[in-house]
Amino acid sequence: MSLDVSIIGAGLSRFGRQPGVTGRQLAVQAIHAALADAGIAWPDVQVAFGGSDGAGLADTLVAELGLTGIPFTNVKNGCATGGSALVGAVNAVRSGAAEIALAVGFDKHPRGAFDPRPEDWGLPTGYGEAGLMVTTQFFAVKIARYLREHGIDESALAKVAAKAYRNGSLNPNAWRQEPMSEEQITGAAMVNDPLTQYMFCSPGEGGAAIVVASPAAAKRLGARAVKLLAVAPRTRAFGSFEVFSPSIQGDGIPPSVSTDASRAAFEQAGVGPDDIDVAQLQDTESGAEIMHLAECGFCEHGEQEKWIAAGETEISGRLPVNTDGGCIANGEPIGASGLRQVHEIVTQLRGEAGDRQVPGSPRLGFTHVYGAPGISACTVLGV
């Protein structure tokens, strides 16, 4: 049995507010785009995995796609929903259960911040009454502590967000397509100090789909295959300070679920962070991108300010990060974000990203998602 799996199709809907279009319709748009990219039709798909946080059940999409009778498993795993669906599709191919499998993620969130209920996360009601379920507050507390501990100036937060909007302006599928200056971002309404309104992503709308195949199927189809070298989801370890954590527990430096997932992905792929040519890092807010640069092994903690100031994470830099604008420019439809990241890396490795194309024919890409209550999923892709 071969463990090799290739991505042969990648598809997106547009991201952002789309009145009159349901989350299910966005998912179907993404699936049709992925099938067309792979040069196949829905009856060629032998197994599927997918999910959303609040826009419906993925398995019921067969009503629009076609009643072919295939196994279709629903996945709901927070911000790692898309990555977890991809794990299911990859394992189906690796096990020999299917030659062609599909992963889809989608969502359509209303305006305003997410409003999770403590009871759904195994937490007491009083946790919400104390304001500890407010994710903007958590991210602000975490990045404020991080900047202080590692001597990083707050100005880096606006620089990261400005890069996101610049990259989003080059992406026809992005929600936010207008560049924004560092001054506009810094001067915007404060949400939770030190993070202003335009340093955050917004709950949004969108769908993304990926088709994976065995080497034999990819060859038979003559696909423009991108190798999926690793996919690794992880949950938090004791002592980590993650979304909804009340405090840091244990002694020493808190562990990071992002570090655990990225290390596992690099080990699977047989490469290291220095080998990566283009990366997608979770940027729920601009501070997250700063932290994840180090947590995923691309630089040392505290080096990020120099990297950002030198343009190292720009499209033309040493490690282009979030070339499609990331969550800040695309919004955060929870189910779709992880697969949107994979779609962008596939596009970059194929050399088809247009105005946002990374120069020099990138050969290896990396994706990373992170979410509540401390879950991460990473991939390594190559050509």
N, C-alpha and C positions, 0 to 999 in steps of 0.2 A: 504494500500500500504506500503510495506516494503522499508525503506531507505537503508537497508543493501546491499552492493555490494562486491563481491569477485573477486580478480584476479585469473583466472584459467589457464592462459597461458601467457608466456613471451618469446620473441624471439629477437635475435640480428643477424645482419650480422657482419662480421669483420669490424673494423674501420681502417682508414688510407688510403693512396694512393693505388688505385686498378685500374690500367690502363686497359682499355677495358671493364670495368664493369660500367654500367650506374647507376645513382641514383635510377631509377625505379627498376632495377634488385636487388639492395641492399634492397629496400623496400620489394620486393616480397620474397627475402630470409628470411628477418626478420618475415614476416607474416607467411610463411610456418613453420618456427621454432616455432612461438607462437601457431599456430594451432596444431602442433604435440605435443607440451608441454601440451596443454589442452586436447588432445585426441579427437579432433574433425576435421571436414573437412570444407572447405570454404562454402559449402551450409548450414552449421549449423549456420553461422553468419547472424544475422538478420538486423544489421545496422552497419555502419562504419563511422569513422571520421578520417581525416588525412591530413597531409600537409608537405610541404617543403618550404624553402625560395627561392630556385632557381633551383630545379631539376625536376620540372614538377608538374602536377596536380594529387593529390592522387586518385581522383575518377576514373581516367582513368586506374588505376591498374587492374580494373575488366577485362580488355582485356586479361591479363595474368592469373588472378585468377579464372575467370569464370563469365559468364554473367547470374548471378542469379537474377538480378533485384532489389537488395536491395537498400535502401537509403544510399548514400555515400556522405558525406559533406566535402568539402575542407576547411581547416583551415590554415590561415597564420597570425601568431601572434608573429613574431620575435623569440627570444629564448624561449618563452613560447608556441611555436606552439605545441609541443608534449603534454605539460600539458593541453593546451586548448582542444586538440583533446580528451584527456582522460576525461576532464570535460563533453564533449558532449556524450561520450560513457556511462559514469556513469549516467548522467541525463536521458538518454534513458532507461536504466534499472530501475532507480528509479521511473520513470514516468509510467512504465508498457508498454512502447512502444516496448520493446524488452526484451528477457530473456538473450540473448547472443549478446554482442557488441564488436567491435574491434576499437582500436586506433593505428594509425601508424604515424611515423615521419621519414623523410629521407632527405638527402642532399648530394650533390657532389660539393664541392667548388674548384675553381682553386687555385693554389699557390698564396701566397701573402696575404696582409691584405684585409679585407672587404672594399668595395668601395661604400658606400651608397651615394645616391644623395640627397641633401638637400630638393629638391622639393617634394620628396616622403614622407618626414617626416613633411611637413608643414612648412619648414624653407626657408628663402630667400637664393638665390644663393650665396650671399656674405658670408654666414655662412661657406660654403665649401671653398671659396677662402681664408678665414682667417685661415684655417686649423682646424676648430672646429669640423669637421666630422671625424677626425682621432681618432679612438677609443683607440689606444694605448696611445695617448696623454692624453685623458680623464682619463683613469685608472691610469696613472702615477701621474697626478695632484691630483686625489682623494686619492690615498694611501699615497702619500708624506704628504699631509695635515693630514691624519688620524694618521700616525705614529708619526708625530710631536705633535699632540694634545694629544695623549694618551701615549707618552713616550715609544714607542716600537722601538727597534733597527732594523735597516734594515736587519740584519742577519737573522731575522725570515722569510724574503721573500725566501731566498735560502733554508732554512730548509723545508718549505712547498713544494717547487718544488721538492726537493730531495725525499721527502716522496711520491709524486705523481709518480715519475719515478720508485721508489722501488715497489710500489703497481702495477704499470703497468707491471712490469717484471713478476708478478705473474698471469697476466690476458691474456689468450690466444687470446682474441678478441681485445686487445689494439693495438694501432698504435705504441706507443713508448714502447718497451719491453726491453730496456737496462737501467739499473740503472745509475744514474749520480750523482757525488759527489757535495757537496755544493761549493767546490772550482771551479769545472768546471762551475757551474751555475753562480756563482758570477763573474767569469772571462770571461764570454761570452760577445759578443758584446752588448753594451748598445743600447736599442731601444728608450726608453723614461725614463730618470732618475726618480726613482731609479730601474726601471725594465729592466733586461737584456733579451736577446733573449730566454733563456730557462726557464724564469719565466712565459712566455706567452703560452697559447694554440695556435694551428694553425687552420685556417679554414680547414676542413677535409671532410671525406666521411664516410657514414654509414647509417644504417637503424635500427629501433627498433620498436617493436610492442607489444601490450598488449591486451589480451582478458579478458573482464570482464563479470560477469554473476550474475543472481539473486541467492538467496540462494537455491531455488528449483532446478534450473538448475545445480548448482554446486553439489548438493547432488545427483541428478540423474546421473550425469556424473562420480561421484566418484572422483572428481578433487582434486588435491593437492592445495587447495585454501588458499590464503593469503587475509585477510580482508583489504579492502580499507576503512580505518576509516575516512579519510578526503581528500578532494582535493579543494584547494582554490587559485584561481588566483586574482591578484589585479593590478591596475594601480597606477601611482604616484599621490601623493597629492601636493598641492601648497607648495612651499618652499623646496621641496626635491631636492637634487643635483644628478641627474641621467645622463645617457649617453646622450650627445648632449645638456646638460644644459649649458647655457652661463655663469651662475653665481649662487650663492646662493641668493635666494630671501626670503623676510620676515625676521622675528626676531627670535632669539633663536636658538636652535639646529635643524638642518634640519631634517625633518621626513624621514623615510626610507620605501620604498615600500616593501622591504624584511621583515621588521618588521611587516608591516600590513598583508602581506600574511601569514607569519608564525603564528602570533597570531590567525588569522582566522582559520587556519588549526588545531592548538592545541585546540581551543575552540570547533570546530566541533567534534574532536576526543575524547574530554573529558580527555585529558592528558596534561602534561607539558613537557618542554624541558628536565627536569631531568629524565623523564621516558624513554627517547629514548636510545636505545642500539647501534644503528649504523646510520650514517647520510651521505647523499650526499649533498654537498654544491657547488653552482656555483663557479668555479675557472677559469674564463676567463684568469686570471693571478693569481699568488700566493697571491697577496695582497687582492684579492676578497675573498678568503677563510678566511683570517684573519678577514676582516671586517664582513663577514657573520656569523662567529661564534658568535659574539656578537649581530649583528642585528637580528638574529633568536632566541636569548634568551638563548644560551647555556653557556655563560659566560658574565661577565661584560666587558665593553670597557676598554682596557688596560691590561686585564688579559691574553690575547692570548699568549704573549711572554713566560710567565711561563708555560702555558699549552703545548706549542709546545716544549719547552726545556725539559719538564718532560715526553714527549712522550705520552701525554694524547690523541692525535688525531691519534696515530698509531693503527694498526690493533689490537694490544693487550692492547690498552689504555682504559681510562675511556669512551671516546666517539670516536670510530673509524670513521674517516671522509674520504670520497672518496677512499674506499677500492679497487675500480677497477682502480685507477689512475686518476679519474676525467677527466675534459676537457684537462688538461695539458698532460696527457699520451694518451688519446683517440682522441684528436682533437675535433673541434667544428663543426660538421655538424648540422647546426642550428635546423632543424626540428627534428632531432633524439635525441638530448642531454637529454631532459627532460624524455623521455621514456627509454633511456639508464640508467638513474639514478634509475628509478622504477624497471627495470630489475635487477639491482644489488641488490637492497634491497630485492626483492623477492627471489633472489638466496641466499642471506645471511640468511634470515628468514627460508628458507627451509633447511639450513645447507649444501648447495651444492656448496660452493664457493672454495673448494679445498684448495690450498696453501694460499689463502688470506682469508680463513674463519675466522670470528670473533669468539673467544672462548666463551664458556658459554651459548650456545643456545640462541642467541638474540631473543627477543619477539616483540620489537617495532622498527620500522625504520622510517626515515624522509627523504624527498627529497626537494630540493630547486633549482629553476632556476631563473636567473635574466638576463635581457637584455634591449636593447634600445627600446623605449626612456624612460624607467623607468617602467618595467613590471616584475612581479614576479609570480611564481606559486609554491605552496608547497603541499606535500602530507604527510599523516601519514598512515603507514601500520602496521598490526599486525597479530600475529598467536595465 
